[in-house]
Amino acid sequence: MLKTHNCGDLRAEHAGHQVLLAGWVHKRRDHGGLIFVDLRDRSGLVQITVSPEAAEAYQVAEAVRNEYVLAVRGMVRLRPEGLANPNMPTGEIEVVAESVKLLNAAKPPAIPVDGDGRSVSEDMRLKYRYLDLRRQRMQRNLMLRHNVVKFMRDYLSARGFIEVETPVMIKSTPEGARDYVVPSRVHPGEFYALPQSPQQLKQLLMVAGYERYFQIARCFRDEDLRGDRQPEFTQLDLEMSFVERDDVLALVEGLFTEMMPAVSNKRILSPFPRMSYAEAIDRFGSDKPDLRFGLELVDLTDLLGRSDFQVFRAAQESGGKIKAICAPACAGYTRRELDELAVIAKGQGAKGLATLAFASDGVKGPAVKFLRDGELNEIRRRVQAQEGDLVCIVADLPSVVAKSLSSLRLAFRDQLNLAASDLMAFGWVVDFPMFEWNEEEKRWDAAHHPFTMPKREQLDRLETDPASVLSDAYDLVCNGYELASGSIRIHDREIQRRIFRMLNYTDAEIQSRFGHMLDAFEYGAPPHGGMAPGIDRMVMLLADEMSIREVIAFPKTASATDLMTNAPSPIDARQLEELHLQIVEQ
């Protein structure tokens, strides 16, 4: 072994011990007679002191530079009185080198590896990711990720779940985002797909009688990227037989409730609040609300729908809504700041934004002249506005009102620091609509996925009133993000066929794409359900990062490229020929 101890593990109790260490030179300081080397490995830093008395070691230490790889043999001793470093975990001790061996030299790093890396461009960080991953922030994030995954494995294993790996080359059955496809060499013109999730396979494991399954699953979706999305991602995939909705929710809530204190110092609210999809949209304008603060939406439609303000009246007459939020201590916003709020609302489709500033000398705002004193007083009462508050009102289609005020709510959260950074505010959103109307293609789409069970008491309305049918789907939300999505699944062949037909599949398409599922349901499929918490997003929140790229070892850019390996890249003509492919220029 080149090392008997980790650099960052040494403490005062190791004084007098001889140790072998190995790692990277973090910093080197020559004090004229003594050379000090901060040696770094994954565990942290320790100071190595090299004196001229150890001639060979001193000669090597004179030549080393940052990021050289060294092996050191030496004696641990307490630092001299007054020279301890309270800012280092190993600051009470140093290692007096007896030998220093150069294991490998290093070029000057293309990017700095100290600091948190935020001042370095993301492109450079991703191009030299193997250097970026040396910094303590990134190592801390990946160790946090390891602890999260280990806790999940241990928790589920202790409760009778077994881990089963499912294939990453499967049949393409596109019913959500685009598939990544893999051409087959031995079956010309045919393709595998990389799984968007193991959904069908885990349901088939329930049919096979495994009852409790989980997997740390790699999933792939060819979709437009955002800060919290990647083309390949990891989720905790789990499925349970002979359960109803509340059984799944209880298991997952228990998992996260026990995991938080084990892996972080974050606070949680327990039990997790539960609300229907309709309630979440009504109160927060979003099905993934940030529950760390209030600023809830208040319905003013009945009050303002018949006011003298034409904008409000027109919205009510066309079936729209008039809603408001009250931002504390924002009545003094400048015209520029109010215009910025209007841009946020219009970015979600709103035609405009009405604001009322409840100042000490009265109510101000362009809409005031259209409103009676009684209406202003009632608005103030309903939104509980205090002197100095700003009320923002949107009148439009219900979906536009919800999106606009939800965006404004989050903007005020960030501007006013309304959300506690140490709180993980989990919550359940249940009873989602079964279908969403696709206006562009004039058809119904599955709101979650086509294997979700409709409410049994509403099955008789499936074909006659699909808009009113709710599903047994549920989401776990946290701090404005969806962390997990799940449902009770369909296990009856005929119900599954009805859903496929509602989604505009022909019988031939149903058989071609999903025949294996329907056939399996004829062999004693148990009632089952599950969900899939996203590991990348969970660790991102725990690490207080803004992007999941900061908690993934080798992520892609926002354009789905790998700057380190230059993927995706062309393949040569011979490979194309073997795969029976041709590149067609547009």
N, C-alpha and C positions, 0 to 999 in steps of 0.2 A: 504494500500500500504506500502511496505517496503522501498520505495524510492520516494522522491519528485523530485529529480534532478539526472541527470547523472553525474558521476564523472568528465568526461572530458569536461563538458559544463560550469563548474563554472569559473567565471571571477571576475575581480575587482568590477564590478557593483553589485555583489552578497554580498559584504561585509556588515555585519550586519544582514544577513538573517539566520534564522535557517533552516537546511536542514536535510532530511533523505536520507542516501546513503546506497547502498548495492553493494557488489562485492567481488573480490578476493584479498588476500594480495599479492601484487607484490614484495614488499620488506619491511622488518622491521628493524629498527635501534634503539638500546637502548643507549641513550646518558647520562645515569646515572642521573636520575631525570625526564627526558622527554623521551617518546617513540614516534618515528615517524613511521607511517605506510603509505606506498604508496598503496592506494586502487585503484583497477583497475576494470572497467567494459568495455563494448564494446566501449564506447565513448572515453576512455582514462584513465589517471591517475590523482589522486589528493592526496596531502599530508594531512594525518590526524595527528594531534598533540594530544597526550594523556599525561596529567600531573597527579601527585599523588593526586591532589586535587579532581579529579573525581575517587574516590577510586575503585568503582566496575569496571568502564571502564578500569582503569589502571591494575587491577588484570587480566582481560581478555586479555588485550594487552600484558602483560608479557608472556602469554602462547601461543600466536598465532605464527604460522610459515607460510612460503610461501605457497600460494594457499589455505589457510584456507578461508572459506566463512564467511563474517561478515556483520552485519547491524550496521550502525553508525548514531547517532543523535548528531548534534553539530552546532556551530555557525561559519559562514564564516567570516574570518578577513584577512586584508592585512598582508603579511609577514613583519617582522621587517625590518627596513632600512638596505640595503646591503645584505639581505638574499633571495631576489627574485631569481628564477631560470629561466633565459631567454630561456633555452632549453626545457621547458615544457609549453604547452599552458595554463596550470593552475598555472604557476610558480609565479604569483603575489600574490596568496592567499594560505591559508591553512584552514583546518576545525578543530576547537578546539572541541574535543570530549566531550560530556556530558554523553553519554552512548555508550557502545560497546557490541554488542550481537553476540555470536558465533552461526552461523547458521549451520555450518558443518566443521568438521576437515578434514584434507587431509594428505595422505601419502606424503613423498617426491616425487616429480614428477619423473616418469621413464625417461623422457627426459626434458631438460630445455625448458621453455616456453618463455624466453626472447631471444633477438637476432633474427636473421632472419632464424635460423634453418639449414643453409647451411652446418654447421660443423657436423650435426647429420646425421647418415646413413639414407637413404630413407626408408629402411625396418623398422627401429625403428620408424620413423616418421609416417609411414602408420599403424604400429601395434598399436601405441598410438595416433591415429589421433585426438581423442577428446582432447588430450593435445596439439598436434601440432596446432590445429585450434585456440587455445587461443592466439597464438603469433600475434603481431600487423600486421606483413606482411600478414599473411593468412587472418585475418579479413579485412584488407584493400582490398585484392584481391576479397573476396566474396562480399564486399559492392560495389566494382566496377562492379562486375558481375550483382548485383541487379540493379544498376543504368542503365547499358546497356539494360537489359531486360525491365525495366520500360519504358525507352525512346522508345524502339521499339514498345511496346504495345501502348503507347500514340500516337506515330507518325502515326501508321497504323490505329488506331481507328479514328483519326481525319480525315482520308482520305477515310472513308467509308468501311474499312475492318471490318469483324467480326471474332472473335476468336471461332473456332470450335474444340473440342477435338475429335480425331479419335481413334479407338481401338488400344490396344497394343497386342491383340491376333488376328491374321489374318491368311489368307491362305498362305502357303508357295509357292512362285513363284520365285525360285532362278534365278536371272539374273545378279548377281554381286558377292558380297562376299557371304560367307556361312551364312545361317540363323541360329539363335538360335531357337530351336524348343521346344514346350511344349506338352507333352503327354496328351491326353484326357482320363479321368477316365471313363466318361459315353459313350465314343465312342471308344471301344477297338481297338488298332492298328492304330488310327488316331491321327493327331498332328496339333496343331496351330503353327504359327511362330511369333516371335517378329519382328516388322517391321524394315527393314533397312532404310526405310523412308516412309512417308505417301503418296507416289507418286500416286498410283492408287486411293486412297481415295479422295485426294484433286482434282483430275481430275473429279471424280464422283460428287463432290460437285459443280463443274462448270456445269456439265450436269444438276444438280439439280436446277440451277438457282441462286446460292448465289453470283456469280460474283466476289466478293473480299473476300478472306479467308486468315486467318493466324493462326498460332499455334506455341507456344514454344514447339517443338516436341522432345520427347525422341526417340532415334533411336538406333538400336542394330545391330552390325555386328561381326560375328565370323571370325576375320581376324588377321593376324600377326600385332603386335603392334609396334609403334614407339613413340618418345617423344610427337608427336602431335596427337596421336590416342589413343582411349580407346574402349573397347568392347561396352560400352554404352555411348552415347554422346547426345548433345542437339543442335538443330538447329532452326533458325527462318524459319519456312516453310510458304511460301506464294504463292498464285495463283490468277490470274486475268483473267477475261473473256473479249472478244472483244478488245484484244490488239495485237500489233505487238512487235517485239524485242525491238525497241527503247523506247517504252512505259515502259516496265519492267526495262530497264537500267536506265531510267530517274528517276523512283520512287526509286530504290535502291540507286542510286547515291545521290539523295536528302536526303535519310534516313541517310547515313553515313556522308555526308557533314554537316548536322545539328547536328548529334550526337557527333562528335568529340569534339567540344568546350564545349558541355554540360557535358561530362563525363571525360574529360582528358585535359592535356595541350599539347597534340601532335599536330604537324603541318600536314597539308595535302596539296596536289597539286590539284588545281581545275581549270578547269574541269578535270575529270579523263582521262588520255590518253587512246586511243583505238587502238588496232592493231589486225590483223588477226592471227590465229594460225600459219600460214605459216611464217608470218613476225616475230612473237615471237621466233620461232625456229631458223630462219635465223639470227636474231640479237643477241639473248641471249642464244640459245641452249636449251631453256626451255619454257614450256607453262605456267609457273608461275614465271616470271622473277622478280628479285628484281630491281626496277626502281629507287632506291635511288642513284645509281652511274652509270657510263658509262661502260668502259671495254667491249665494244660490240665485237662480233665476226666479223672478216673480211675475206671474201672469196678470197683465193689465187689460186683457182683451175686452172683458165685460165693461170696464170703466171707460176706456178710451175709444172703443169701437164705434161709438156714436158721437164723438167729440166734434168740434168745429174744424179740427185739423184734418184736411182732406187725405193726407198720407195715411193717417191712422184709420180713418173711416173706410178708405178703399181696401186696405189690407183685411179688415174684418169682413167686408162685403164679399171678398173673393175667397173666403175660407181660410184666411191666414191667421196669424197670431201676433199679439203685441206683448212683448215681455221686456223686463228690465233687470239690471243688476246695479247695486249700489257700491261704489268704490269709496272707502273711507278716506277722509282728509284730502280729497283730490279736487275740491271745488275751485282751487286756485290754479288749475291747469291753464297754460297759455293757449292761444289760438293754434300755435304750431303743435302742441301736445294733443289738443283735441282733434286736429286734422290727422295726426298719426293714428289715433284711435279709430277714426272713420275709415282710414285705409285698411286697417285690420278687419273691420266689419265688412267692407266692400270686397275684400279678398276672399270672403266666404260666400259671396253672392248677394249681400244686402245692397239695397238701392241707396241707403243712407243710414246715418246714425243721429238720433236726437239726444241731446244732453241737457240735463238740468242741474245747475250748480246751486246748492243750498247754502248761500253765503250769509254773513251776519246782517247784511242790509237787504235781504230778500232773495227770491229765486231768479236766477239768470240763465239765459240761453235762448237761441232763436225760436224754440218751440213755445216759449212762455206765453207769447201773445196769442196763441191759438187755444190756450187752456184756461178754464175758469178757475177761480180761487178754490172752489170745492174740489175740483179734480186734482189740483196741485197738492192740496192738503191730504187727499186720500192716497195719492201716489207716495207722499212722504210717509204716511202711516204704514202702508203695505210693505214698502221696502225698508222701513225702519231707518230712514235717513236722519242723520244728525247734522247740526250746523257744521259746515265745512265739507260735507260729502258731495260726491258727484254721481248722479243717476244717469245711466246709459240705457236708451230705449231703442229697440229694433222692431219694426212692423213689416212683416213679410210672410212668405210661405213658412209653415211650421219648421220644415227642415232647415231653411235658411236662417231663421231666427235662432234655432238651437246651435247651429255651427258658428254663427257670428258671435253670439253672446258667450259661447264656450271659449272661443279664441280670445275674446276680450277678458274673460275671467282669468285665463292663464297669463295673459299679458300683465294684468294687474298683480297677479301672484308674484311675477318676477320683478316688476317695478317696485312693489311695496314690500317685498320679502315676507309674504304672508305665510309661506309654508316652512315648517321646521325641517332643517336639513337632516336631523338625526332621527326622524320618524319615518317608518315604513307603514303607510296607512293602507293596509289591505282591505279589500271589500269584495263581496260577491254580487255579480249582476246575473239575474236568472230570467227565465221566461222570455226568451228572444222570439221575434217573429220567425215563423218557419221559412217564409219566402220573402224575396225582394223583387220588385218589378223592375225589369230591365227595359227602360224606355227606348233605348236605341234599337234593340232587337225585338221589342214587343213580345217579351216572354218572361216567365218567372224563373228566377235563379234561387238556389239554396242560400239562405242567409248564413249558415255555417258550412255544412257539407251535406251531401245527399244521403248520408247514412244516419243522420240525426232523427231521433224518434219524435213525431208530433205528439202533442198532448192527446192521450187516448180518447178523452171525452169530446175532442174536436174532430175526430177522424171523419165524422159524417159530413163535415163542411169542406173537406179537402179539395174536391173538384168544384164545388158550387161557390165557395167564398174563401179562396186561399189566403187573401189578405188578412183575414181575421184569425187564422190558425197560428197558435203559438207552439213552440218546440220545447223539448226537455234539454235545452242547451244552457250552458252556464259559463261565465268567464270569471277568472280571478284577476282583479285589477289592483294596481298599486301606484300611487303618486302620479297618476295621469297616464299610465301605461297599461296595456293588456299584458299580463304575465302568463296567463294560461287560458286555454279554451278547451271545453269538453262538452260531453253530452251523454245522455242515455242513448244507446244505439238501437236501430231497428234490428230485430232478430226474426221477424216474420217475413217469409218470402213474398206474400201477396202485398203487404204494406210497402215493402221496398220497391216492388214493381210499380205500385201506384205513384210513389214519389218520383221514380224515374220518368214515368209518363207525364207527370205534372211539369217536369223540367224539360219537356219537349224531346225526349229520346224516343226513337222508334223502337218497336220490338226487336228488330234486327240489331240496332245499336246496343240495346240493353243486353242482348245475348252475347254480342261480340266483346263488349267492354267489361261486363259485370256478371257474365254467366257463371263463373266460378263461385262468386259470392251467393248467387241465388241457389245454385245447386247445393252449396254447403248448408244453407238454411233449412234444407229438407231433411237433414240428418241430425235433428235434435239440437238446435242452437239455443243456448241458455240466454235469459235476459242478461244484458251486460252494459257497462258504461265505463268511461274513463276520461282522462284529460291529458294535456301535455304542456307542463310549465316550460317556458323558454329559459334555458340556462344562461345564455349570453346576456339577455336583458336583465335577468335577476342579478347577476354578478355586476353588471354595469351600475345598477342602482345601489347595491351594497358598497361599491368602490367609489361612489360619488363621481362617476364619469359621465360625460355627455354623449359618448358614442360607444357602441359595442366593439368597435375596432380596438379600443383600449383594453379589452379583456379577452381578446382572441389572439393566439400566438402569431398566426400568419394570415391576417385578413386581406380582403380585396379592397380596392379603392371604391369610391362612389360610382365609378363607371365599370365595376366588376373586373378590374385588371389587377394582376399581381406584378408590381413594379420590380420586385426582387428577382423573379424568374422570367419576367416578360411573357407571362401567360395572360390571355390565350395567344397562341402563335400559330403560324402556318405549319402544316405537315408536308412532307415531301411527296412527290408524285407517286413513288412506289407504295407508300402507305395508302394514299387515296385509291390507287388501283386495287390493292388488297381489300379495301373496304367497299369497293364498287361505288365510289363517289366521284363526282366531278364538281369543280368550283365554277359556278356560272357567274360571269361578271354582270352587274346590273347595268 
